[in-house]
Amino acid sequence: MSHHRIAPNVDDSSDQLAAALAALRTELELPGAYPANAVEEAQRAVAELRLPERDLRDIPFVTIDPATSTDLDQALFIERASDGYKVLYAIADVPSFVAPGGALDAETRQRGQTFYAPDGRIPLHPEVISEHAGSLLAEQDCGAFVWDFVLDAKAEAVTVTVGRATVRSRAKLSYKGVQEQIDDGTAPPVLQLLKEVGLKRVELERLRGGASLNMPEQEIVQATDGGGYRIVAAPSLPVEDWNAQISLMTGMAAAQLMLDGKVGILRTMPAPDERSLQHFKRQTTALGKPWDGRITYGEYLRTLDASDPKQLAILHSAGTLFRGAGYTPFDGEVPADVIQAAIGAPYAHTTAPLRRLIDRFVLVICEALSNGHDIPAWAREALPSLPEIMASSDQLAGRLERAAVDTVEAALVANHIGQEFDAVVISGSKPNGSGNGNGKANGNGNGNGGPYGIVQIAEPAVTARCDGELESGTEVRVRLVKADIASREIRFELLP
């Protein structure tokens, strides 16, 4: 893992960065402070909250999240059951705080999701809900939608139900801490079983043709001592994949409940078209690790090592295979296209209601279907409007993420104009070059500015345009020629 810090006392670059990040909120028209009437409504909801009668506080749930997270949507418990497993997955009961048709409901529909900016997140719900009463914090009594799974020996779901209950998490765990416990053999049974079930669910994903694009993650982190920002770049930990498999299993179960009930909203994505697949095959051949199609592209992607320059370039180019995701509502008739191709099954967003609007609706629909109740009219009536709300919100979140990373990257190298760096070409300008899939200018450039591609330097972790004839997956030497914080523009040139 690499930690890259912006020093606060070098040519005022941190002051420029703070101004540029603040300007993003205006430029992108991000939501501002929460309206007072919505906050007051949230506070009343918390004060008047009645927890569900069903009491599961004796179940030793735990949460597993990034260490600094306080908006905790999910809590987990796993135990052996005969030759299989019992999994209880508690999801924050956000609907209990949001009165349909009220000011809070209206504001959450305006926002669509929580937006994560380097200088502070913009929450979907007021903090009294998202950080406190609605969050599944350790040793706090909370309402939750508890998904009850019985899995067979292969970790395939045999039975699934969901209902409201009162729960109490026993511990707030971090990915890093859990991985360390599993690796050194000190993990308690629930975490050992998470690994066991997670690995079996990965195998089921492989068998159904699902795919995961395990790119190294870049996270912008603000220093706690006020000393600026850093970009933390690291491959994801295995436990993150195992934990994600439980969430994916729940989303698949939610989708099936709604399909059986012929009402709900799915997260869908088409399979890559033949042109995209053939282009990707050519790229893998050019980069020395050919995919011949004998295994699924999902299986192939799991074999890639992001620490290898050529395989990192392949991962970037694979982004072209994960396009076209959307939301498909239905009521009374099952849609023709129900598959989320990257998952290899029908799927619905349902496990992050504190941070994503649509999950609130999916949860109440699934709970009603699972228990034979009438679906609340407010949830059913909202279905046609949700795709547009979420698409707009997702687009804004994507623009914010890319702009924020570009801004911080520019600040990281602003004082190094003329310096030379070792780099890896992740998108080339030569015929075998690939699209970069990361939101930056595409490679294969040969317009007015001449040929260019996209390179990634390691120290600091920055990805940017580089002028010159570049071949994907090669290691090159480059010189920084421009780094402008305000415009978020970085440019390198290829050295002979």
ZIVENKA-V575675 format. One record per residue. SS is DSSP state (H for helix, E for strand, L for the rest). PSI is psi in radians with two decimals (* if undefined). BURIAL is # if it has 24 or more other C-alpha atoms within 12 Angstrom, else .. Layout:
SS/PSI/BURIAL + SS/PSI/BURIAL
//
This chain:
L/2.38/. + E/2.40/. + E/2.14/. + E/2.12/# + E/2.50/# + L/1.99/# + L/2.37/# + L/-0.13/. + L/0.40/. + L/1.80/. + L/0.56/. + L/0.35/. + H/-0.55/# + H/-0.61/# + H/-0.72/# + H/-0.69/# + H/-0.81/# + H/-0.73/# + H/-0.70/. + H/-0.70/# + H/-0.69/# + H/-0.63/# + H/-0.44/# + H/-0.63/# + H/-0.66/# + H/-0.81/. + H/-0.75/. + L/-0.01/# + L/0.87/. + L/2.69/# + L/2.54/# + L/-2.60/. + L/2.61/. + L/2.33/# + L/2.46/. + H/-0.71/. + H/-0.58/. + H/-0.68/# + H/-0.76/# + H/-0.69/. + H/-0.71/# + H/-0.74/# + H/-0.69/# + H/-0.71/. + H/-0.70/# + H/-0.78/# + H/-0.57/. + L/0.12/. + L/2.34/# + L/2.09/. + L/2.67/# + L/2.58/. + L/-0.62/. + L/2.18/. + E/1.94/. + L/0.49/# + L/-0.21/# + L/-0.19/. + L/2.17/# + L/1.21/# + E/2.68/# + E/2.70/# + E/2.57/# + E/2.00/# + E/3.02/# + L/2.57/# + L/-0.59/. + L/-0.04/. + L/2.44/# + L/-0.17/# + L/1.52/# + L/1.90/# + L/-0.55/# + E/2.50/# + E/2.57/# + E/2.50/# + E/2.37/# + E/2.42/# + E/2.82/# + E/2.57/# + E/1.86/. + L/-2.20/. + L/0.21/. + E/-2.42/# + E/2.69/# + E/2.18/# + E/2.18/# + E/2.20/# + E/1.89/# + E/2.24/# + E/2.33/# + E/2.32/# + L/1.24/# + H/-0.65/# + H/-0.47/# + H/-0.28/# + H/-0.24/# + L/1.90/# + L/2.18/# + L/2.32/# + L/-0.03/. + L/-3.10/. + H/-0.67/# + H/-0.75/# + H/-0.80/# + H/-0.73/# + H/-0.67/# + H/-0.58/# + H/-0.50/# + H/-0.66/# + H/-0.82/# + L/-0.61/# + E/2.96/# + L/2.34/# + E/2.31/# + E/1.84/# + E/2.64/# + L/-0.54/# + L/0.36/# + E/2.46/. + E/2.72/# + E/1.78/# + L/2.63/# + L/-0.67/# + L/2.70/# + L/2.62/# + H/-0.45/# + H/-0.44/# + H/-0.98/# + H/-0.51/# + H/-0.18/# + H/-1.66/# + H/-0.57/# + L/-0.22/# + L/2.42/# + L/1.09/# + L/2.66/# + E/2.43/# + L/0.51/. + L/2.29/# + E/2.23/# + E/2.62/# + E/2.56/# + E/2.70/# + E/1.98/# + E/2.03/# + E/2.20/# + E/1.92/# + E/2.38/# + E/2.12/# + E/2.61/# + L/-2.99/. + L/-0.40/. + L/0.07/. + L/0.39/# + L/2.40/# + E/2.22/# + E/-0.82/. + E/2.60/. + E/2.27/# + E/2.82/# + E/2.38/# + E/2.80/# + E/2.54/# + E/2.84/# + E/2.26/# + E/2.89/# + E/1.97/# + E/2.50/# + E/-0.45/# + E/2.49/# + E/1.81/# + E/2.69/# + E/2.71/# + H/-0.81/# + H/-0.80/. + H/-0.72/# + H/-0.74/# + H/-0.72/# + H/-0.73/. + H/-0.74/. + H/-0.74/# + H/-0.62/. + H/0.07/. + L/0.19/. + L/0.06/. + L/2.44/. + L/2.94/. + H/-0.68/. + H/-0.61/# + H/-0.63/# + H/-0.69/# + H/-0.52/# + H/-0.77/# + H/-0.80/# + H/-0.85/# + H/-0.71/# + H/-0.77/# + H/-0.67/# + H/-0.62/# + H/-0.58/# + H/-0.73/# + H/-0.70/# + H/-0.65/# + H/-0.76/# + H/-0.76/# + H/-0.57/. + L/0.05/# + L/0.33/# + L/2.87/# + L/2.45/# + L/2.32/# + L/1.60/# + L/1.24/# + L/2.56/# + L/2.33/# + E/2.48/. + E/2.18/# + E/2.30/# + E/2.14/# + E/2.29/# + E/2.28/# + L/2.42/. + L/-0.35/. + L/0.18/. + L/0.20/. + L/0.40/. + L/-2.68/# + E/2.83/# + E/2.72/# + E/2.12/# + E/2.05/# + E/2.17/# + E/2.60/. + L/2.66/# + L/2.64/# + L/2.65/# + H/-0.65/# + H/-0.48/# + H/-0.67/# + H/-0.80/# + H/-0.74/# + H/-0.70/# + H/-0.54/# + H/-0.57/# + H/-0.71/# + H/-0.75/# + H/-0.72/# + H/-0.70/# + H/-0.74/# + H/-0.63/# + H/-0.69/# + H/-0.69/# + H/-0.75/# + H/-0.75/# + H/-0.69/# + H/-0.79/# + H/-0.65/# + H/-0.74/# + H/-0.63/. + H/-0.11/# + L/0.63/# + E/2.39/# + E/-2.78/# + E/2.23/# + E/2.71/# + E/1.98/# + E/2.72/# + E/2.28/# + L/2.71/# + L/2.65/# + L/2.45/# + L/2.91/. + H/-0.62/. + H/-0.76/. + H/-0.72/. + H/-0.73/# + H/-0.68/. + H/-0.75/# + H/-0.71/# + H/-0.75/# + H/-0.69/# + H/-0.76/# + H/-0.62/# + H/-0.79/# + H/-0.52/# + L/0.13/# + L/0.12/. + L/1.30/# + L/2.46/# + L/2.03/# + L/0.00/. + L/-0.03/. + L/-0.47/. + L/2.80/. + L/2.77/# + H/-0.46/# + H/-0.77/# + H/-0.73/# + H/-0.78/# + H/-0.57/# + H/-0.27/# + L/-0.14/# + L/2.53/# + L/1.92/. + L/-0.24/# + L/-0.23/. + L/2.20/. + H/-0.78/# + H/-0.66/# + H/-0.53/# + H/-0.71/# + H/-0.64/# + H/-0.76/# + H/-0.72/# + H/-0.76/# + H/-0.43/# + H/-0.25/# + H/-0.43/# + H/-0.30/# + H/-0.21/# + L/1.16/# + L/2.76/. + L/0.25/. + L/2.52/# + E/-3.03/# + E/2.36/# + E/1.79/# + E/2.70/# + E/2.65/# + E/1.79/# + L/-0.42/. + L/2.25/. + L/2.30/# + L/2.78/. + L/-0.69/. + L/1.93/# + L/-0.02/# + E/2.42/# + E/1.84/# + L/-0.61/# + L/-0.43/# + L/-0.50/# + L/0.46/# + E/2.87/# + E/2.56/# + L/2.60/# + L/2.51/# + L/2.15/# + L/-0.09/# + L/0.13/# + L/0.98/# + L/-0.41/# + L/-0.48/# + L/-0.15/# + E/2.17/# + H/-0.82/# + H/-0.49/# + H/-0.56/# + H/-0.70/# + H/-0.73/# + H/-0.72/# + H/-0.82/# + H/-0.57/# + H/-0.80/# + H/-0.71/# + H/-0.71/# + H/-0.79/# + H/-0.71/# + H/-0.53/# + H/0.15/. + L/0.43/. + L/2.86/. + L/2.41/. + L/2.29/# + L/2.38/# + H/-0.63/. + H/-0.61/. + H/-0.75/# + H/-0.75/# + H/-0.44/. + H/-0.31/# + H/-0.83/# + H/-0.46/. + H/-0.30/# + H/-0.68/# + H/-0.76/# + H/-0.72/. + H/-0.83/# + H/-0.63/# + H/-0.77/# + H/-0.75/. + H/-0.74/# + H/-0.71/# + H/-0.75/. + H/-0.72/# + H/-0.69/# + H/-0.74/# + H/-0.70/# + H/-0.80/# + H/-0.83/# + H/-0.76/# + H/-0.68/# + H/-0.79/# + H/-0.76/# + H/-0.71/# + H/-0.82/# + H/-0.67/# + H/-0.74/# + H/-0.69/# + H/-0.59/# + H/-0.54/# + H/0.10/# + L/-0.52/# + L/0.34/# + L/0.45/# + L/2.31/. + L/-0.19/. + L/2.59/. + E/2.58/. + E/2.64/# + E/2.46/# + E/2.83/# + E/2.34/# + E/2.03/# + E/-0.21/# + E/2.02/# + L/2.90/# + L/-0.16/# + L/2.94/# + L/-0.57/. + L/0.03/# + L/2.80/# + L/2.76/# + L/2.59/# + L/-0.39/# + L/0.23/# + L/0.20/# + L/-0.15/# + L/3.07/# + L/2.39/# + L/2.66/# + L/-2.88/# + L/0.34/# + E/2.37/# + E/0.54/. + E/-2.49/. + L/-0.56/. + L/0.06/. + E/3.10/. + E/2.57/# + E/2.88/# + E/-2.89/# + E/2.27/# + E/2.78/# + E/2.18/# + E/2.70/# + L/-0.66/# + L/1.81/# + L/2.94/# + L/1.68/# + E/2.41/# + E/2.26/# + E/3.00/# + E/2.53/# + E/2.22/# + E/2.41/# + L/2.97/# + L/1.91/# + L/2.52/# + L/2.20/# + L/2.43/# + L/-0.05/# + L/2.73/# + E/2.27/# + E/2.96/# + E/2.27/# + E/2.79/# + E/2.38/# + E/2.16/# + E/-0.30/# + E/2.43/# + E/1.74/# + E/2.03/# + L/-0.77/# + L/-0.72/# + L/-0.12/# + L/0.50/# + E/2.25/# + E/2.39/# + E/2.35/# + E/2.89/# + E/2.56/# + E/2.32/# + L/2.63/. + L/*/.
//
